[in-house]
Amino acid sequence: MKNLKELLDTIDDYIIYLKNMNIKFDQNGFPILEKKTFLEEEPELIVPFSHRNDKRVLEKKKTVLCTFASDKEIYPRLKNIYNEIGIYKKYMGVVSSDVTVTEDMDEEWQELIILLNQLYAAILAVNGVKIILNTRVGSNVNLRLYNNYPKNIMCISSFLGCTKNNEYDYSYLEKILYFLPSKLLIYGKEDLKVNRMLNTMGIDYKYYVDFHRLCKKGVI
């Protein structure tokens, strides 16, 4: 997005499209999706959209696409979503958009980005693309903006590019306990602290190697 106006115009366009598709919105203006729109089966592979045609993608219907990348790589997906729906349908599912939202951003800006990410996922969902909920929410105060999502659905987290949390920081666990995922997928390097927290609370989770490491010699 070149500027705020373009971002707002994109959001307005998404909302109009979804309303025309008879999607309902909650009191906060966020789209309501039924549980059946979310992926239930675990994928064999998770790769960024930009690497969807890589030789390592052996079976598209067992592969999930993600946008765990820089915003510069994500924005073209936002602009071209209507033209790329046919591409997404060839794959097992898609991780909801990962446009940057961090807890140090202004609260209003965080809400706007979360709305954008949710609208993007909703457009794919109404077109028959299965979704995995991305747990990136910025500040945990924003968890209230996910009351429109069903509990016990498959979720995914990625710590790529994130700084290490303090040993006694349990904000991530708080977030996961809010979502209560049926299964938690983690994209990226294994984190022993996260493992300990999830094991203590009995959360079912599975790691997926990120694409960068996947390409290193000996991984596949």
Legacy VTK file of the C-alpha trace (Angstrom):
# vtk DataFile Version 3.0
C-alpha trace
ASCII
DATASET POLYDATA
POINTS 220 float
0.000 0.000 0.000
1.376 3.396 -0.979
-0.492 5.360 1.688
-3.288 5.317 4.247
-5.934 6.294 1.682
-5.128 3.280 -0.466
-5.340 1.012 2.572
-8.702 2.465 3.603
-10.012 2.178 0.043
-8.970 -1.484 0.004
-10.789 -2.132 3.273
-13.939 -0.391 2.001
-13.817 -2.457 -1.195
-13.416 -5.691 0.773
-16.367 -4.836 3.029
-18.644 -4.054 0.083
-17.630 -7.309 -1.603
-18.316 -9.381 1.513
-21.669 -7.759 2.167
-22.644 -8.563 -1.408
-21.653 -12.149 -0.608
-24.025 -12.060 2.392
-21.294 -12.196 5.026
-22.456 -10.813 8.371
-20.371 -8.526 10.579
-20.208 -8.280 14.369
-20.760 -5.144 16.451
-17.108 -4.147 15.956
-17.447 -4.342 12.177
-15.438 -7.558 11.779
-16.577 -10.413 9.484
-18.185 -13.471 11.033
-17.029 -16.798 9.606
-18.556 -20.202 10.260
-16.440 -23.005 11.672
-16.759 -24.997 8.450
-14.689 -22.378 6.587
-11.541 -23.286 8.551
-9.121 -26.062 7.661
-9.323 -29.117 9.922
-6.752 -31.510 8.448
-3.047 -30.919 9.082
-1.037 -29.997 5.975
2.133 -31.806 4.997
3.869 -28.594 3.969
3.515 -24.837 4.517
5.175 -22.468 2.038
4.987 -18.736 1.249
2.763 -17.745 -1.665
5.806 -16.559 -3.601
7.289 -20.089 -3.492
4.094 -21.976 -4.290
5.604 -23.442 -7.478
8.840 -24.583 -5.862
9.982 -28.123 -6.655
9.522 -29.027 -2.979
5.761 -28.611 -3.342
4.969 -32.144 -4.444
1.231 -32.145 -3.745
-0.677 -28.867 -3.809
-3.702 -30.391 -2.094
-1.522 -31.227 0.913
0.203 -27.839 0.955
-0.903 -24.656 2.741
0.130 -21.213 1.489
1.166 -18.462 3.893
2.306 -14.839 3.793
4.945 -14.993 6.515
7.055 -12.407 4.732
7.695 -8.679 4.571
4.724 -6.379 4.067
6.185 -5.450 0.689
5.596 -9.043 -0.412
2.121 -9.209 1.134
0.624 -6.025 -0.351
0.505 -7.379 -3.930
-1.618 -10.247 -2.609
-4.066 -7.731 -1.135
-4.322 -5.848 -4.418
-4.703 -8.954 -6.558
-6.886 -11.095 -4.326
-9.798 -11.365 -6.755
-7.522 -12.426 -9.605
-5.645 -14.954 -7.470
-8.557 -16.810 -5.882
-8.199 -19.493 -8.549
-4.583 -20.030 -7.488
-5.500 -20.461 -3.820
-8.162 -23.027 -4.708
-5.491 -25.342 -6.069
-3.979 -25.717 -2.598
-5.127 -27.297 0.638
-5.670 -23.970 2.375
-4.284 -20.550 3.230
-3.002 -18.896 6.404
-4.822 -15.639 7.090
-2.825 -12.567 6.061
0.217 -11.494 8.079
0.419 -7.724 7.496
2.549 -6.369 10.341
0.751 -5.563 13.575
2.778 -5.092 16.777
1.860 -4.050 20.292
3.910 -0.832 20.075
1.724 0.521 17.247
-1.114 2.952 17.959
-4.209 1.050 19.058
-6.331 2.394 16.191
-3.682 1.357 13.672
-3.527 -2.146 15.144
-7.294 -2.498 14.829
-7.191 -1.333 11.230
-4.536 -3.881 10.249
-6.361 -6.689 12.048
-9.531 -5.757 10.180
-7.608 -5.833 6.894
-6.146 -9.263 7.673
-9.533 -10.657 8.662
-11.311 -9.247 5.607
-8.716 -10.814 3.339
-9.263 -14.218 4.949
-13.033 -13.794 4.707
-12.893 -13.141 0.956
-10.942 -16.349 0.437
-13.314 -18.252 2.721
-16.491 -17.196 0.890
-14.868 -18.431 -2.306
-14.316 -21.901 -0.914
-10.698 -21.577 0.236
-10.038 -23.175 3.631
-8.412 -20.879 6.193
-6.003 -21.317 9.112
-6.233 -18.556 11.710
-3.005 -16.607 12.163
-2.488 -15.833 15.876
-0.662 -12.553 15.206
-2.758 -9.927 17.005
-0.320 -7.242 18.158
-1.322 -6.377 21.716
-3.415 -8.992 23.521
-5.951 -6.226 24.110
-6.946 -6.928 20.505
-8.127 -10.434 21.340
-11.594 -8.919 21.755
-11.548 -8.357 17.989
-11.612 -12.128 17.520
-14.914 -12.729 19.271
-16.301 -13.162 15.759
-14.193 -16.316 15.295
-15.236 -19.773 16.528
-13.196 -21.524 19.209
-11.395 -24.841 18.721
-10.266 -24.212 15.162
-6.786 -24.850 13.785
-4.439 -21.897 14.398
-0.908 -21.067 13.341
1.896 -18.966 14.846
5.207 -17.816 13.434
8.083 -16.262 15.360
10.132 -15.395 12.284
11.650 -11.944 12.727
10.373 -11.651 16.299
12.587 -10.764 19.247
12.823 -13.263 22.071
10.382 -12.699 24.898
11.413 -12.482 28.526
11.513 -15.875 30.245
8.597 -14.804 32.428
6.506 -13.263 29.662
3.369 -15.360 29.304
1.528 -13.118 26.834
1.847 -15.718 24.072
0.331 -18.419 26.244
-2.481 -16.027 27.229
-3.246 -15.534 23.546
-3.267 -19.241 22.759
-5.514 -20.002 25.714
-7.938 -17.397 24.379
-8.119 -19.087 20.973
-8.141 -22.630 22.412
-7.058 -24.121 19.069
-7.990 -27.655 18.083
-4.411 -27.848 16.839
-1.645 -25.250 16.910
0.804 -25.165 14.015
4.091 -23.303 14.497
5.989 -22.126 11.421
9.694 -21.734 12.033
12.443 -22.809 14.414
11.520 -24.745 17.529
11.292 -22.646 20.712
11.841 -24.630 23.920
10.261 -21.971 26.140
7.104 -22.030 24.025
7.144 -25.835 24.130
7.237 -25.829 27.921
4.283 -23.458 28.157
2.198 -25.365 25.629
3.019 -28.735 27.192
2.038 -27.460 30.633
-1.381 -26.378 29.349
-1.921 -29.488 27.246
-2.014 -27.643 23.907
-1.635 -29.912 20.876
0.998 -28.391 18.574
3.226 -29.215 15.617
6.223 -27.426 14.093
6.726 -26.771 10.382
10.127 -25.883 8.971
10.170 -22.388 7.455
10.955 -22.167 3.768
14.412 -20.656 4.232
15.601 -23.606 6.291
13.675 -26.001 4.086
15.902 -24.952 1.200
19.120 -25.594 3.079
21.034 -28.640 2.013
19.975 -31.813 3.813
16.513 -30.672 4.960
14.790 -32.259 1.977
LINES 1 221
220 0 1 2 3 4 5 6 7 8 9 10 11 12 13 14 15 16 17 18 19 20 21 22 23 24 25 26 27 28 29 30 31 32 33 34 35 36 37 38 39 40 41 42 43 44 45 46 47 48 49 50 51 52 53 54 55 56 57 58 59 60 61 62 63 64 65 66 67 68 69 70 71 72 73 74 75 76 77 78 79 80 81 82 83 84 85 86 87 88 89 90 91 92 93 94 95 96 97 98 99 100 101 102 103 104 105 106 107 108 109 110 111 112 113 114 115 116 117 118 119 120 121 122 123 124 125 126 127 128 129 130 131 132 133 134 135 136 137 138 139 140 141 142 143 144 145 146 147 148 149 150 151 152 153 154 155 156 157 158 159 160 161 162 163 164 165 166 167 168 169 170 171 172 173 174 175 176 177 178 179 180 181 182 183 184 185 186 187 188 189 190 191 192 193 194 195 196 197 198 199 200 201 202 203 204 205 206 207 208 209 210 211 212 213 214 215 216 217 218 219
